[in-house]
Amino acid sequence: TARSAVGYKEILEALAGKRPLAEALAAPRIMASAAGNALWIEPEITPAMRSGLAARGHRLAEVEALGHVVAFACPEGSPRKPSCEIAADPRWFGLALGLLR
């Protein structure tokens, strides 16, 4: 299945409890560079998405991976509730641990 680039949509869905946090972290990423219209993209970005970005004038540079992320989300609020999710970026050797009291 095609995956979309991680961005605000994926993170907001994870924070709202509508998407597993680990799934949001695993999505391919796009990152804007400080140099104008250049974008760094991961290899999993689909050809259709690449074409669309290029058609909008972006210069694309493929990189192996973007970022090292460990995250937690508590869609129901308080981190003391058992509904909190903790996830590590599958691109790296991260470990996500949580302690609920």
C-alpha positions as CSV (number, residue, x, y, z in Angstrom):
1,T,0.0,0.0,0.0
2,A,1.1,3.5,-0.7
3,R,2.1,5.6,2.4
4,S,1.9,9.3,2.6
5,A,4.7,11.5,3.9
6,V,4.6,12.1,7.6
7,G,3.5,15.6,8.5
8,Y,1.1,17.5,10.6
9,K,-1.8,15.3,9.5
10,E,-0.2,12.1,10.7
11,I,1.0,13.5,14.0
12,L,-2.4,15.1,14.7
13,E,-4.2,11.9,13.9
14,A,-1.9,10.0,16.3
15,L,-2.4,12.6,19.0
16,A,-6.2,12.4,18.6
17,G,-6.1,8.6,18.9
18,K,-7.2,8.1,15.3
19,R,-3.9,6.5,14.1
20,P,-1.3,4.5,16.0
21,L,1.7,6.5,16.9
22,A,4.1,3.9,15.7
23,E,2.4,4.0,12.2
24,A,2.7,7.8,12.1
25,L,6.5,7.6,13.0
26,A,7.0,4.9,10.3
27,A,5.5,6.9,7.5
28,P,8.1,8.3,4.9
29,R,9.2,11.8,5.5
30,I,9.7,15.0,3.6
31,M,11.8,17.8,5.1
32,A,12.2,21.4,3.8
33,S,15.7,22.7,3.7
34,A,16.7,26.2,4.6
35,A,17.7,26.8,1.0
36,G,14.5,28.0,-0.7
37,N,12.5,25.4,-2.6
38,A,14.7,22.3,-1.9
39,L,13.2,19.3,-0.2
40,W,14.9,16.2,1.3
41,I,12.8,13.1,0.7
42,E,13.1,9.5,1.9
43,P,13.2,6.7,-0.7
44,E,9.7,5.5,0.1
45,I,8.1,8.7,-1.2
46,T,5.9,7.6,-4.2
47,P,6.6,8.6,-7.8
48,A,3.3,10.4,-7.9
49,M,4.2,12.5,-4.9
50,R,7.7,13.2,-6.3
51,S,6.1,14.4,-9.6
52,G,3.7,16.6,-7.8
53,L,6.4,18.2,-5.7
54,A,8.6,18.7,-8.7
55,A,5.7,20.2,-10.7
56,R,5.3,22.8,-7.9
57,G,8.9,23.8,-8.4
58,H,10.6,21.9,-5.6
59,R,14.1,20.5,-6.1
60,L,14.2,17.0,-4.6
61,A,17.1,15.4,-2.9
62,E,16.7,11.8,-1.8
63,V,18.3,10.8,1.6
64,E,18.3,7.5,3.3
65,A,16.4,8.6,6.4
66,L,15.3,11.8,8.1
67,G,15.2,12.3,11.8
68,H,15.5,10.2,15.0
69,V,12.2,10.3,16.8
70,V,10.9,8.9,20.1
71,A,7.4,10.1,20.9
72,F,4.5,9.6,23.3
73,A,0.8,10.6,23.0
74,C,-2.0,10.6,25.5
75,P,-5.2,11.1,23.4
76,E,-7.3,11.1,26.5
77,G,-5.2,13.7,28.3
78,S,-3.4,12.8,31.5
79,P,-0.3,10.6,31.2
80,R,-1.5,8.7,34.2
81,K,-4.3,7.1,32.1
82,P,-3.4,3.8,30.5
83,S,-4.4,5.1,27.1
84,C,-1.0,6.6,26.5
85,E,1.1,5.4,23.5
86,I,4.9,5.3,23.4
87,A,6.8,4.6,20.1
88,A,10.3,4.7,18.8
89,D,11.3,5.5,15.2
90,P,11.8,2.3,13.3
91,R,14.6,3.9,11.2
92,W,17.1,3.9,14.2
93,F,18.0,1.9,17.2
94,G,15.7,3.8,19.6
95,L,13.9,2.5,22.7
96,A,10.7,4.0,24.0
97,L,9.8,3.3,27.6
98,G,7.1,4.6,29.7
99,L,6.3,4.5,33.4
100,L,2.7,5.0,34.6
101,R,2.0,5.5,38.3
